[in-house]
């Protein structure tokens, strides 16, 4: 399972981008593609069109809700990286991917690498 960060959702819509090519390859290989609710929210803040939203949604098996288990894991990750304020939403995304047992696809590797020693797997 591949969990898509906001950056992958956005760049996945750009024809011939490496992200679009990877998304297609993962999809064609039967890999389950999911995204956390916080990443989907950021994506919807756009600007995106209804057609772009529908196209991307068709690739996703699930938009994973952000509930108690994801919140608990996100808080654990946030605290593990010394409560760096700029990582708050990233911790929510990382926590959701970790609870799902998914690898996170992101272009924001610098920030998400902070969570790797604490259980996040990157694609």
Phi and psi restraints in degrees (range 20) as a CNS / XPLOR table:
assign (resid 1 and name C) (resid 2 and name N)
       (resid 2 and name CA) (resid 2 and name C) 1.0 -113.4 20.0 2
assign (resid 2 and name N) (resid 2 and name CA)
       (resid 2 and name C) (resid 3 and name N) 1.0 126.7 20.0 2
assign (resid 2 and name C) (resid 3 and name N)
       (resid 3 and name CA) (resid 3 and name C) 1.0 -101.5 20.0 2
assign (resid 3 and name N) (resid 3 and name CA)
       (resid 3 and name C) (resid 4 and name N) 1.0 122.7 20.0 2
assign (resid 3 and name C) (resid 4 and name N)
       (resid 4 and name CA) (resid 4 and name C) 1.0 -94.0 20.0 2
assign (resid 4 and name N) (resid 4 and name CA)
       (resid 4 and name C) (resid 5 and name N) 1.0 126.2 20.0 2
assign (resid 4 and name C) (resid 5 and name N)
       (resid 5 and name CA) (resid 5 and name C) 1.0 -77.5 20.0 2
assign (resid 5 and name N) (resid 5 and name CA)
       (resid 5 and name C) (resid 6 and name N) 1.0 167.2 20.0 2
assign (resid 5 and name C) (resid 6 and name N)
       (resid 6 and name CA) (resid 6 and name C) 1.0 -53.7 20.0 2
assign (resid 6 and name N) (resid 6 and name CA)
       (resid 6 and name C) (resid 7 and name N) 1.0 -42.3 20.0 2
assign (resid 6 and name C) (resid 7 and name N)
       (resid 7 and name CA) (resid 7 and name C) 1.0 -60.8 20.0 2
assign (resid 7 and name N) (resid 7 and name CA)
       (resid 7 and name C) (resid 8 and name N) 1.0 -36.8 20.0 2
assign (resid 7 and name C) (resid 8 and name N)
       (resid 8 and name CA) (resid 8 and name C) 1.0 -72.8 20.0 2
assign (resid 8 and name N) (resid 8 and name CA)
       (resid 8 and name C) (resid 9 and name N) 1.0 -34.7 20.0 2
assign (resid 8 and name C) (resid 9 and name N)
       (resid 9 and name CA) (resid 9 and name C) 1.0 -63.3 20.0 2
assign (resid 9 and name N) (resid 9 and name CA)
       (resid 9 and name C) (resid 10 and name N) 1.0 -44.7 20.0 2
assign (resid 9 and name C) (resid 10 and name N)
       (resid 10 and name CA) (resid 10 and name C) 1.0 -68.0 20.0 2
assign (resid 10 and name N) (resid 10 and name CA)
       (resid 10 and name C) (resid 11 and name N) 1.0 -53.8 20.0 2
assign (resid 10 and name C) (resid 11 and name N)
       (resid 11 and name CA) (resid 11 and name C) 1.0 -70.3 20.0 2
assign (resid 11 and name N) (resid 11 and name CA)
       (resid 11 and name C) (resid 12 and name N) 1.0 -21.5 20.0 2
assign (resid 11 and name C) (resid 12 and name N)
       (resid 12 and name CA) (resid 12 and name C) 1.0 -64.5 20.0 2
assign (resid 12 and name N) (resid 12 and name CA)
       (resid 12 and name C) (resid 13 and name N) 1.0 -18.0 20.0 2
assign (resid 12 and name C) (resid 13 and name N)
       (resid 13 and name CA) (resid 13 and name C) 1.0 -87.5 20.0 2
assign (resid 13 and name N) (resid 13 and name CA)
       (resid 13 and name C) (resid 14 and name N) 1.0 -8.5 20.0 2
assign (resid 13 and name C) (resid 14 and name N)
       (resid 14 and name CA) (resid 14 and name C) 1.0 -88.7 20.0 2
assign (resid 14 and name N) (resid 14 and name CA)
       (resid 14 and name C) (resid 15 and name N) 1.0 112.8 20.0 2
assign (resid 14 and name C) (resid 15 and name N)
       (resid 15 and name CA) (resid 15 and name C) 1.0 -55.2 20.0 2
assign (resid 15 and name N) (resid 15 and name CA)
       (resid 15 and name C) (resid 16 and name N) 1.0 136.5 20.0 2
assign (resid 15 and name C) (resid 16 and name N)
       (resid 16 and name CA) (resid 16 and name C) 1.0 68.4 20.0 2
assign (resid 16 and name N) (resid 16 and name CA)
       (resid 16 and name C) (resid 17 and name N) 1.0 8.6 20.0 2
assign (resid 16 and name C) (resid 17 and name N)
       (resid 17 and name CA) (resid 17 and name C) 1.0 -74.0 20.0 2
assign (resid 17 and name N) (resid 17 and name CA)
       (resid 17 and name C) (resid 18 and name N) 1.0 158.2 20.0 2
assign (resid 17 and name C) (resid 18 and name N)
       (resid 18 and name CA) (resid 18 and name C) 1.0 -63.4 20.0 2
assign (resid 18 and name N) (resid 18 and name CA)
       (resid 18 and name C) (resid 19 and name N) 1.0 -32.9 20.0 2
assign (resid 18 and name C) (resid 19 and name N)
       (resid 19 and name CA) (resid 19 and name C) 1.0 -66.6 20.0 2
assign (resid 19 and name N) (resid 19 and name CA)
       (resid 19 and name C) (resid 20 and name N) 1.0 -44.5 20.0 2
assign (resid 19 and name C) (resid 20 and name N)
       (resid 20 and name CA) (resid 20 and name C) 1.0 -61.9 20.0 2
assign (resid 20 and name N) (resid 20 and name CA)
       (resid 20 and name C) (resid 21 and name N) 1.0 -41.2 20.0 2
assign (resid 20 and name C) (resid 21 and name N)
       (resid 21 and name CA) (resid 21 and name C) 1.0 -65.7 20.0 2
assign (resid 21 and name N) (resid 21 and name CA)
       (resid 21 and name C) (resid 22 and name N) 1.0 -41.8 20.0 2
assign (resid 21 and name C) (resid 22 and name N)
       (resid 22 and name CA) (resid 22 and name C) 1.0 -65.4 20.0 2
assign (resid 22 and name N) (resid 22 and name CA)
       (resid 22 and name C) (resid 23 and name N) 1.0 -42.5 20.0 2
assign (resid 22 and name C) (resid 23 and name N)
       (resid 23 and name CA) (resid 23 and name C) 1.0 -58.9 20.0 2
assign (resid 23 and name N) (resid 23 and name CA)
       (resid 23 and name C) (resid 24 and name N) 1.0 -45.3 20.0 2
assign (resid 23 and name C) (resid 24 and name N)
       (resid 24 and name CA) (resid 24 and name C) 1.0 -62.8 20.0 2
assign (resid 24 and name N) (resid 24 and name CA)
       (resid 24 and name C) (resid 25 and name N) 1.0 -43.2 20.0 2
assign (resid 24 and name C) (resid 25 and name N)
       (resid 25 and name CA) (resid 25 and name C) 1.0 -63.2 20.0 2
assign (resid 25 and name N) (resid 25 and name CA)
       (resid 25 and name C) (resid 26 and name N) 1.0 -45.4 20.0 2
assign (resid 25 and name C) (resid 26 and name N)
       (resid 26 and name CA) (resid 26 and name C) 1.0 -62.3 20.0 2
assign (resid 26 and name N) (resid 26 and name CA)
       (resid 26 and name C) (resid 27 and name N) 1.0 -44.6 20.0 2
assign (resid 26 and name C) (resid 27 and name N)
       (resid 27 and name CA) (resid 27 and name C) 1.0 -61.8 20.0 2
assign (resid 27 and name N) (resid 27 and name CA)
       (resid 27 and name C) (resid 28 and name N) 1.0 -47.1 20.0 2
assign (resid 27 and name C) (resid 28 and name N)
       (resid 28 and name CA) (resid 28 and name C) 1.0 -65.8 20.0 2
assign (resid 28 and name N) (resid 28 and name CA)
       (resid 28 and name C) (resid 29 and name N) 1.0 -28.4 20.0 2
assign (resid 28 and name C) (resid 29 and name N)
       (resid 29 and name CA) (resid 29 and name C) 1.0 -81.6 20.0 2
assign (resid 29 and name N) (resid 29 and name CA)
       (resid 29 and name C) (resid 30 and name N) 1.0 -4.5 20.0 2
assign (resid 29 and name C) (resid 30 and name N)
       (resid 30 and name CA) (resid 30 and name C) 1.0 89.5 20.0 2
assign (resid 30 and name N) (resid 30 and name CA)
       (resid 30 and name C) (resid 31 and name N) 1.0 9.1 20.0 2
assign (resid 30 and name C) (resid 31 and name N)
       (resid 31 and name CA) (resid 31 and name C) 1.0 -66.2 20.0 2
assign (resid 31 and name N) (resid 31 and name CA)
       (resid 31 and name C) (resid 32 and name N) 1.0 134.9 20.0 2
assign (resid 31 and name C) (resid 32 and name N)
       (resid 32 and name CA) (resid 32 and name C) 1.0 -74.9 20.0 2
assign (resid 32 and name N) (resid 32 and name CA)
       (resid 32 and name C) (resid 33 and name N) 1.0 125.6 20.0 2
assign (resid 32 and name C) (resid 33 and name N)
       (resid 33 and name CA) (resid 33 and name C) 1.0 -107.7 20.0 2
assign (resid 33 and name N) (resid 33 and name CA)
       (resid 33 and name C) (resid 34 and name N) 1.0 128.4 20.0 2
assign (resid 33 and name C) (resid 34 and name N)
       (resid 34 and name CA) (resid 34 and name C) 1.0 -134.3 20.0 2
assign (resid 34 and name N) (resid 34 and name CA)
       (resid 34 and name C) (resid 35 and name N) 1.0 167.5 20.0 2
assign (resid 34 and name C) (resid 35 and name N)
       (resid 35 and name CA) (resid 35 and name C) 1.0 -145.8 20.0 2
assign (resid 35 and name N) (resid 35 and name CA)
       (resid 35 and name C) (resid 36 and name N) 1.0 146.3 20.0 2
assign (resid 35 and name C) (resid 36 and name N)
       (resid 36 and name CA) (resid 36 and name C) 1.0 -73.7 20.0 2
assign (resid 36 and name N) (resid 36 and name CA)
       (resid 36 and name C) (resid 37 and name N) 1.0 148.4 20.0 2
assign (resid 36 and name C) (resid 37 and name N)
       (resid 37 and name CA) (resid 37 and name C) 1.0 -52.5 20.0 2
assign (resid 37 and name N) (resid 37 and name CA)
       (resid 37 and name C) (resid 38 and name N) 1.0 -42.1 20.0 2
assign (resid 37 and name C) (resid 38 and name N)
       (resid 38 and name CA) (resid 38 and name C) 1.0 -61.9 20.0 2
assign (resid 38 and name N) (resid 38 and name CA)
       (resid 38 and name C) (resid 39 and name N) 1.0 -34.5 20.0 2
assign (resid 38 and name C) (resid 39 and name N)
       (resid 39 and name CA) (resid 39 and name C) 1.0 -71.6 20.0 2
assign (resid 39 and name N) (resid 39 and name CA)
       (resid 39 and name C) (resid 40 and name N) 1.0 -39.8 20.0 2
assign (resid 39 and name C) (resid 40 and name N)
       (resid 40 and name CA) (resid 40 and name C) 1.0 -63.0 20.0 2
assign (resid 40 and name N) (resid 40 and name CA)
       (resid 40 and name C) (resid 41 and name N) 1.0 -41.3 20.0 2
assign (resid 40 and name C) (resid 41 and name N)
       (resid 41 and name CA) (resid 41 and name C) 1.0 -58.5 20.0 2
assign (resid 41 and name N) (resid 41 and name CA)
       (resid 41 and name C) (resid 42 and name N) 1.0 -48.7 20.0 2
assign (resid 41 and name C) (resid 42 and name N)
       (resid 42 and name CA) (resid 42 and name C) 1.0 -60.1 20.0 2
assign (resid 42 and name N) (resid 42 and name CA)
       (resid 42 and name C) (resid 43 and name N) 1.0 -41.8 20.0 2
assign (resid 42 and name C) (resid 43 and name N)
       (resid 43 and name CA) (resid 43 and name C) 1.0 -60.7 20.0 2
assign (resid 43 and name N) (resid 43 and name CA)
       (resid 43 and name C) (resid 44 and name N) 1.0 -46.2 20.0 2
assign (resid 43 and name C) (resid 44 and name N)
       (resid 44 and name CA) (resid 44 and name C) 1.0 -65.7 20.0 2
assign (resid 44 and name N) (resid 44 and name CA)
       (resid 44 and name C) (resid 45 and name N) 1.0 -21.6 20.0 2
assign (resid 44 and name C) (resid 45 and name N)
       (resid 45 and name CA) (resid 45 and name C) 1.0 -66.0 20.0 2
assign (resid 45 and name N) (resid 45 and name CA)
       (resid 45 and name C) (resid 46 and name N) 1.0 -17.4 20.0 2
assign (resid 45 and name C) (resid 46 and name N)
       (resid 46 and name CA) (resid 46 and name C) 1.0 60.5 20.0 2
assign (resid 46 and name N) (resid 46 and name CA)
       (resid 46 and name C) (resid 47 and name N) 1.0 -157.6 20.0 2
assign (resid 46 and name C) (resid 47 and name N)
       (resid 47 and name CA) (resid 47 and name C) 1.0 -81.9 20.0 2
assign (resid 47 and name N) (resid 47 and name CA)
       (resid 47 and name C) (resid 48 and name N) 1.0 131.6 20.0 2
assign (resid 47 and name C) (resid 48 and name N)
       (resid 48 and name CA) (resid 48 and name C) 1.0 -140.2 20.0 2
assign (resid 48 and name N) (resid 48 and name CA)
       (resid 48 and name C) (resid 49 and name N) 1.0 152.5 20.0 2
assign (resid 48 and name C) (resid 49 and name N)
       (resid 49 and name CA) (resid 49 and name C) 1.0 -92.5 20.0 2
assign (resid 49 and name N) (resid 49 and name CA)
       (resid 49 and name C) (resid 50 and name N) 1.0 165.8 20.0 2
assign (resid 49 and name C) (resid 50 and name N)
       (resid 50 and name CA) (resid 50 and name C) 1.0 -61.4 20.0 2
assign (resid 50 and name N) (resid 50 and name CA)
       (resid 50 and name C) (resid 51 and name N) 1.0 -38.2 20.0 2
assign (resid 50 and name C) (resid 51 and name N)
       (resid 51 and name CA) (resid 51 and name C) 1.0 -65.3 20.0 2
assign (resid 51 and name N) (resid 51 and name CA)
       (resid 51 and name C) (resid 52 and name N) 1.0 -41.4 20.0 2
assign (resid 51 and name C) (resid 52 and name N)
       (resid 52 and name CA) (resid 52 and name C) 1.0 -64.4 20.0 2
assign (resid 52 and name N) (resid 52 and name CA)
       (resid 52 and name C) (resid 53 and name N) 1.0 -41.9 20.0 2
assign (resid 52 and name C) (resid 53 and name N)
       (resid 53 and name CA) (resid 53 and name C) 1.0 -62.3 20.0 2
assign (resid 53 and name N) (resid 53 and name CA)
       (resid 53 and name C) (resid 54 and name N) 1.0 -45.6 20.0 2
assign (resid 53 and name C) (resid 54 and name N)
       (resid 54 and name CA) (resid 54 and name C) 1.0 -63.4 20.0 2
assign (resid 54 and name N) (resid 54 and name CA)
       (resid 54 and name C) (resid 55 and name N) 1.0 -41.4 20.0 2
assign (resid 54 and name C) (resid 55 and name N)
       (resid 55 and name CA) (resid 55 and name C) 1.0 -61.4 20.0 2
assign (resid 55 and name N) (resid 55 and name CA)
       (resid 55 and name C) (resid 56 and name N) 1.0 -49.1 20.0 2
assign (resid 55 and name C) (resid 56 and name N)
       (resid 56 and name CA) (resid 56 and name C) 1.0 -67.4 20.0 2
assign (resid 56 and name N) (resid 56 and name CA)
       (resid 56 and name C) (resid 57 and name N) 1.0 -38.7 20.0 2
assign (resid 56 and name C) (resid 57 and name N)
       (resid 57 and name CA) (resid 57 and name C) 1.0 -61.7 20.0 2
assign (resid 57 and name N) (resid 57 and name CA)
       (resid 57 and name C) (resid 58 and name N) 1.0 -31.2 20.0 2
assign (resid 57 and name C) (resid 58 and name N)
       (resid 58 and name CA) (resid 58 and name C) 1.0 -64.5 20.0 2
assign (resid 58 and name N) (resid 58 and name CA)
       (resid 58 and name C) (resid 59 and name N) 1.0 -25.2 20.0 2
assign (resid 58 and name C) (resid 59 and name N)
       (resid 59 and name CA) (resid 59 and name C) 1.0 -82.1 20.0 2
assign (resid 59 and name N) (resid 59 and name CA)
       (resid 59 and name C) (resid 60 and name N) 1.0 -20.0 20.0 2
assign (resid 59 and name C) (resid 60 and name N)
       (resid 60 and name CA) (resid 60 and name C) 1.0 -90.2 20.0 2
assign (resid 60 and name N) (resid 60 and name CA)
       (resid 60 and name C) (resid 61 and name N) 1.0 128.8 20.0 2
assign (resid 60 and name C) (resid 61 and name N)
       (resid 61 and name CA) (resid 61 and name C) 1.0 -70.6 20.0 2
assign (resid 61 and name N) (resid 61 and name CA)
       (resid 61 and name C) (resid 62 and name N) 1.0 -37.1 20.0 2
assign (resid 61 and name C) (resid 62 and name N)
       (resid 62 and name CA) (resid 62 and name C) 1.0 -156.4 20.0 2
assign (resid 62 and name N) (resid 62 and name CA)
       (resid 62 and name C) (resid 63 and name N) 1.0 145.7 20.0 2
assign (resid 62 and name C) (resid 63 and name N)
       (resid 63 and name CA) (resid 63 and name C) 1.0 -101.3 20.0 2
assign (resid 63 and name N) (resid 63 and name CA)
       (resid 63 and name C) (resid 64 and name N) 1.0 110.3 20.0 2
assign (resid 63 and name C) (resid 64 and name N)
       (resid 64 and name CA) (resid 64 and name C) 1.0 -75.6 20.0 2
assign (resid 64 and name N) (resid 64 and name CA)
       (resid 64 and name C) (resid 65 and name N) 1.0 122.5 20.0 2
assign (resid 64 and name C) (resid 65 and name N)
       (resid 65 and name CA) (resid 65 and name C) 1.0 -61.0 20.0 2
assign (resid 65 and name N) (resid 65 and name CA)
       (resid 65 and name C) (resid 66 and name N) 1.0 153.1 20.0 2
assign (resid 65 and name C) (resid 66 and name N)
       (resid 66 and name CA) (resid 66 and name C) 1.0 -102.9 20.0 2
assign (resid 66 and name N) (resid 66 and name CA)
       (resid 66 and name C) (resid 67 and name N) 1.0 98.1 20.0 2
assign (resid 66 and name C) (resid 67 and name N)
       (resid 67 and name CA) (resid 67 and name C) 1.0 -119.2 20.0 2
assign (resid 67 and name N) (resid 67 and name CA)
       (resid 67 and name C) (resid 68 and name N) 1.0 -159.1 20.0 2
assign (resid 67 and name C) (resid 68 and name N)
       (resid 68 and name CA) (resid 68 and name C) 1.0 -60.4 20.0 2
assign (resid 68 and name N) (resid 68 and name CA)
       (resid 68 and name C) (resid 69 and name N) 1.0 -43.6 20.0 2
assign (resid 68 and name C) (resid 69 and name N)
       (resid 69 and name CA) (resid 69 and name C) 1.0 -67.7 20.0 2
assign (resid 69 and name N) (resid 69 and name CA)
       (resid 69 and name C) (resid 70 and name N) 1.0 -38.7 20.0 2
assign (resid 69 and name C) (resid 70 and name N)
       (resid 70 and name CA) (resid 70 and name C) 1.0 -68.5 20.0 2
assign (resid 70 and name N) (resid 70 and name CA)
       (resid 70 and name C) (resid 71 and name N) 1.0 -39.5 20.0 2
assign (resid 70 and name C) (resid 71 and name N)
       (resid 71 and name CA) (resid 71 and name C) 1.0 -64.4 20.0 2
assign (resid 71 and name N) (resid 71 and name CA)
       (resid 71 and name C) (resid 72 and name N) 1.0 -40.0 20.0 2
assign (resid 71 and name C) (resid 72 and name N)
       (resid 72 and name CA) (resid 72 and name C) 1.0 -64.2 20.0 2
assign (resid 72 and name N) (resid 72 and name CA)
       (resid 72 and name C) (resid 73 and name N) 1.0 -44.2 20.0 2
assign (resid 72 and name C) (resid 73 and name N)
       (resid 73 and name CA) (resid 73 and name C) 1.0 -68.3 20.0 2
assign (resid 73 and name N) (resid 73 and name CA)
       (resid 73 and name C) (resid 74 and name N) 1.0 -39.7 20.0 2
assign (resid 73 and name C) (resid 74 and name N)
       (resid 74 and name CA) (resid 74 and name C) 1.0 -61.7 20.0 2
assign (resid 74 and name N) (resid 74 and name CA)
       (resid 74 and name C) (resid 75 and name N) 1.0 -42.7 20.0 2
assign (resid 74 and name C) (resid 75 and name N)
       (resid 75 and name CA) (resid 75 and name C) 1.0 -64.3 20.0 2
assign (resid 75 and name N) (resid 75 and name CA)
       (resid 75 and name C) (resid 76 and name N) 1.0 -40.1 20.0 2
assign (resid 75 and name C) (resid 76 and name N)
       (resid 76 and name CA) (resid 76 and name C) 1.0 -61.1 20.0 2
assign (resid 76 and name N) (resid 76 and name CA)
       (resid 76 and name C) (resid 77 and name N) 1.0 -45.7 20.0 2
assign (resid 76 and name C) (resid 77 and name N)
       (resid 77 and name CA) (resid 77 and name C) 1.0 -65.6 20.0 2
assign (resid 77 and name N) (resid 77 and name CA)
       (resid 77 and name C) (resid 78 and name N) 1.0 -43.0 20.0 2
assign (resid 77 and name C) (resid 78 and name N)
       (resid 78 and name CA) (resid 78 and name C) 1.0 -60.0 20.0 2
assign (resid 78 and name N) (resid 78 and name CA)
       (resid 78 and name C) (resid 79 and name N) 1.0 -44.0 20.0 2
assign (resid 78 and name C) (resid 79 and name N)
       (resid 79 and name CA) (resid 79 and name C) 1.0 -68.8 20.0 2
assign (resid 79 and name N) (resid 79 and name CA)
       (resid 79 and name C) (resid 80 and name N) 1.0 -32.5 20.0 2
assign (resid 79 and name C) (resid 80 and name N)
       (resid 80 and name CA) (resid 80 and name C) 1.0 -68.2 20.0 2
assign (resid 80 and name N) (resid 80 and name CA)
       (resid 80 and name C) (resid 81 and name N) 1.0 -23.2 20.0 2
assign (resid 80 and name C) (resid 81 and name N)
       (resid 81 and name CA) (resid 81 and name C) 1.0 -104.8 20.0 2
assign (resid 81 and name N) (resid 81 and name CA)
       (resid 81 and name C) (resid 82 and name N) 1.0 31.6 20.0 2
assign (resid 81 and name C) (resid 82 and name N)
       (resid 82 and name CA) (resid 82 and name C) 1.0 62.4 20.0 2
assign (resid 82 and name N) (resid 82 and name CA)
       (resid 82 and name C) (resid 83 and name N) 1.0 33.4 20.0 2
assign (resid 82 and name C) (resid 83 and name N)
       (resid 83 and name CA) (resid 83 and name C) 1.0 54.3 20.0 2
assign (resid 83 and name N) (resid 83 and name CA)
       (resid 83 and name C) (resid 84 and name N) 1.0 39.4 20.0 2
assign (resid 83 and name C) (resid 84 and name N)
       (resid 84 and name CA) (resid 84 and name C) 1.0 -67.8 20.0 2
assign (resid 84 and name N) (resid 84 and name CA)
       (resid 84 and name C) (resid 85 and name N) 1.0 114.5 20.0 2
assign (resid 84 and name C) (resid 85 and name N)
       (resid 85 and name CA) (resid 85 and name C) 1.0 -52.5 20.0 2
assign (resid 85 and name N) (resid 85 and name CA)
       (resid 85 and name C) (resid 86 and name N) 1.0 -40.4 20.0 2
assign (resid 85 and name C) (resid 86 and name N)
       (resid 86 and name CA) (resid 86 and name C) 1.0 -67.8 20.0 2
assign (resid 86 and name N) (resid 86 and name CA)
       (resid 86 and name C) (resid 87 and name N) 1.0 -9.7 20.0 2
assign (resid 86 and name C) (resid 87 and name N)
       (resid 87 and name CA) (resid 87 and name C) 1.0 -103.3 20.0 2
assign (resid 87 and name N) (resid 87 and name CA)
       (resid 87 and name C) (resid 88 and name N) 1.0 8.8 20.0 2
assign (resid 87 and name C) (resid 88 and name N)
       (resid 88 and name CA) (resid 88 and name C) 1.0 -60.6 20.0 2
assign (resid 88 and name N) (resid 88 and name CA)
       (resid 88 and name C) (resid 89 and name N) 1.0 -53.0 20.0 2
assign (resid 88 and name C) (resid 89 and name N)
       (resid 89 and name CA) (resid 89 and name C) 1.0 -69.5 20.0 2
assign (resid 89 and name N) (resid 89 and name CA)
       (resid 89 and name C) (resid 90 and name N) 1.0 -36.5 20.0 2
assign (resid 89 and name C) (resid 90 and name N)
       (resid 90 and name CA) (resid 90 and name C) 1.0 -60.6 20.0 2
assign (resid 90 and name N) (resid 90 and name CA)
       (resid 90 and name C) (resid 91 and name N) 1.0 -36.4 20.0 2
assign (resid 90 and name C) (resid 91 and name N)
       (resid 91 and name CA) (resid 91 and name C) 1.0 -65.7 20.0 2
assign (resid 91 and name N) (resid 91 and name CA)
       (resid 91 and name C) (resid 92 and name N) 1.0 -35.1 20.0 2
assign (resid 91 and name C) (resid 92 and name N)
       (resid 92 and name CA) (resid 92 and name C) 1.0 -64.8 20.0 2
assign (resid 92 and name N) (resid 92 and name CA)
       (resid 92 and name C) (resid 93 and name N) 1.0 -42.7 20.0 2
assign (resid 92 and name C) (resid 93 and name N)
       (resid 93 and name CA) (resid 93 and name C) 1.0 -68.1 20.0 2
assign (resid 93 and name N) (resid 93 and name CA)
       (resid 93 and name C) (resid 94 and name N) 1.0 -45.6 20.0 2
assign (resid 93 and name C) (resid 94 and name N)
       (resid 94 and name CA) (resid 94 and name C) 1.0 -63.5 20.0 2
assign (resid 94 and name N) (resid 94 and name CA)
       (resid 94 and name C) (resid 95 and name N) 1.0 -41.5 20.0 2
assign (resid 94 and name C) (resid 95 and name N)
       (resid 95 and name CA) (resid 95 and name C) 1.0 -62.6 20.0 2
assign (resid 95 and name N) (resid 95 and name CA)
       (resid 95 and name C) (resid 96 and name N) 1.0 -39.5 20.0 2
assign (resid 95 and name C) (resid 96 and name N)
       (resid 96 and name CA) (resid 96 and name C) 1.0 -65.5 20.0 2
assign (resid 96 and name N) (resid 96 and name CA)
       (resid 96 and name C) (resid 97 and name N) 1.0 -44.2 20.0 2
assign (resid 96 and name C) (resid 97 and name N)
       (resid 97 and name CA) (resid 97 and name C) 1.0 -62.5 20.0 2
assign (resid 97 and name N) (resid 97 and name CA)
       (resid 97 and name C) (resid 98 and name N) 1.0 -42.4 20.0 2
assign (resid 97 and name C) (resid 98 and name N)
       (resid 98 and name CA) (resid 98 and name C) 1.0 -63.9 20.0 2
assign (resid 98 and name N) (resid 98 and name CA)
       (resid 98 and name C) (resid 99 and name N) 1.0 -46.4 20.0 2
assign (resid 98 and name C) (resid 99 and name N)
       (resid 99 and name CA) (resid 99 and name C) 1.0 -61.8 20.0 2
assign (resid 99 and name N) (resid 99 and name CA)
       (resid 99 and name C) (resid 100 and name N) 1.0 -36.6 20.0 2
assign (resid 99 and name C) (resid 100 and name N)
       (resid 100 and name CA) (resid 100 and name C) 1.0 -75.8 20.0 2
assign (resid 100 and name N) (resid 100 and name CA)
       (resid 100 and name C) (resid 101 and name N) 1.0 -12.7 20.0 2
assign (resid 100 and name C) (resid 101 and name N)
       (resid 101 and name CA) (resid 101 and name C) 1.0 71.2 20.0 2
assign (resid 101 and name N) (resid 101 and name CA)
       (resid 101 and name C) (resid 102 and name N) 1.0 29.2 20.0 2
assign (resid 101 and name C) (resid 102 and name N)
       (resid 102 and name CA) (resid 102 and name C) 1.0 -105.3 20.0 2
assign (resid 102 and name N) (resid 102 and name CA)
       (resid 102 and name C) (resid 103 and name N) 1.0 155.5 20.0 2
assign (resid 102 and name C) (resid 103 and name N)
       (resid 103 and name CA) (resid 103 and name C) 1.0 -87.5 20.0 2
assign (resid 103 and name N) (resid 103 and name CA)
       (resid 103 and name C) (resid 104 and name N) 1.0 138.1 20.0 2
assign (resid 103 and name C) (resid 104 and name N)
       (resid 104 and name CA) (resid 104 and name C) 1.0 -93.7 20.0 2
assign (resid 104 and name N) (resid 104 and name CA)
       (resid 104 and name C) (resid 105 and name N) 1.0 125.9 20.0 2
assign (resid 104 and name C) (resid 105 and name N)
       (resid 105 and name CA) (resid 105 and name C) 1.0 -97.2 20.0 2
assign (resid 105 and name N) (resid 105 and name CA)
       (resid 105 and name C) (resid 106 and name N) 1.0 120.5 20.0 2
assign (resid 105 and name C) (resid 106 and name N)
       (resid 106 and name CA) (resid 106 and name C) 1.0 -150.0 20.0 2
assign (resid 106 and name N) (resid 106 and name CA)
       (resid 106 and name C) (resid 107 and name N) 1.0 152.0 20.0 2
assign (resid 106 and name C) (resid 107 and name N)
       (resid 107 and name CA) (resid 107 and name C) 1.0 -97.1 20.0 2
assign (resid 107 and name N) (resid 107 and name CA)
       (resid 107 and name C) (resid 108 and name N) 1.0 -3.3 20.0 2
assign (resid 107 and name C) (resid 108 and name N)
       (resid 108 and name CA) (resid 108 and name C) 1.0 -100.7 20.0 2
assign (resid 108 and name N) (resid 108 and name CA)
       (resid 108 and name C) (resid 109 and name N) 1.0 51.2 20.0 2
assign (resid 108 and name C) (resid 109 and name N)
       (resid 109 and name CA) (resid 109 and name C) 1.0 -61.8 20.0 2
assign (resid 109 and name N) (resid 109 and name CA)
       (resid 109 and name C) (resid 110 and name N) 1.0 -33.3 20.0 2
assign (resid 109 and name C) (resid 110 and name N)
       (resid 110 and name CA) (resid 110 and name C) 1.0 -57.4 20.0 2
assign (resid 110 and name N) (resid 110 and name CA)
       (resid 110 and name C) (resid 111 and name N) 1.0 -48.1 20.0 2
assign (resid 110 and name C) (resid 111 and name N)
       (resid 111 and name CA) (resid 111 and name C) 1.0 -72.3 20.0 2
assign (resid 111 and name N) (resid 111 and name CA)
       (resid 111 and name C) (resid 112 and name N) 1.0 -43.3 20.0 2
assign (resid 111 and name C) (resid 112 and name N)
       (resid 112 and name CA) (resid 112 and name C) 1.0 -72.3 20.0 2
assign (resid 112 and name N) (resid 112 and name CA)
       (resid 112 and name C) (resid 113 and name N) 1.0 -22.1 20.0 2
assign (resid 112 and name C) (resid 113 and name N)
       (resid 113 and name CA) (resid 113 and name C) 1.0 -61.1 20.0 2
assign (resid 113 and name N) (resid 113 and name CA)
       (resid 113 and name C) (resid 114 and name N) 1.0 -24.9 20.0 2
assign (resid 113 and name C) (resid 114 and name N)
       (resid 114 and name CA) (resid 114 and name C) 1.0 -58.4 20.0 2
assign (resid 114 and name N) (resid 114 and name CA)
       (resid 114 and name C) (resid 115 and name N) 1.0 -31.0 20.0 2
assign (resid 114 and name C) (resid 115 and name N)
       (resid 115 and name CA) (resid 115 and name C) 1.0 -89.3 20.0 2
assign (resid 115 and name N) (resid 115 and name CA)
       (resid 115 and name C) (resid 116 and name N) 1.0 -14.8 20.0 2
assign (resid 115 and name C) (resid 116 and name N)
       (resid 116 and name CA) (resid 116 and name C) 1.0 -58.0 20.0 2
assign (resid 116 and name N) (resid 116 and name CA)
       (resid 116 and name C) (resid 117 and name N) 1.0 -43.2 20.0 2
assign (resid 116 and name C) (resid 117 and name N)
       (resid 117 and name CA) (resid 117 and name C) 1.0 -65.8 20.0 2
assign (resid 117 and name N) (resid 117 and name CA)
       (resid 117 and name C) (resid 118 and name N) 1.0 -10.4 20.0 2
assign (resid 117 and name C) (resid 118 and name N)
       (resid 118 and name CA) (resid 118 and name C) 1.0 -109.6 20.0 2
assign (resid 118 and name N) (resid 118 and name CA)
       (resid 118 and name C) (resid 119 and name N) 1.0 12.7 20.0 2
assign (resid 118 and name C) (resid 119 and name N)
       (resid 119 and name CA) (resid 119 and name C) 1.0 119.7 20.0 2
assign (resid 119 and name N) (resid 119 and name CA)
       (resid 119 and name C) (resid 120 and name N) 1.0 -11.1 20.0 2
assign (resid 119 and name C) (resid 120 and name N)
       (resid 120 and name CA) (resid 120 and name C) 1.0 -73.9 20.0 2
assign (resid 120 and name N) (resid 120 and name CA)
       (resid 120 and name C) (resid 121 and name N) 1.0 133.5 20.0 2
assign (resid 120 and name C) (resid 121 and name N)
       (resid 121 and name CA) (resid 121 and name C) 1.0 -105.4 20.0 2
assign (resid 121 and name N) (resid 121 and name CA)
       (resid 121 and name C) (resid 122 and name N) 1.0 129.9 20.0 2
assign (resid 121 and name C) (resid 122 and name N)
       (resid 122 and name CA) (resid 122 and name C) 1.0 -98.8 20.0 2
assign (resid 122 and name N) (resid 122 and name CA)
       (resid 122 and name C) (resid 123 and name N) 1.0 143.7 20.0 2
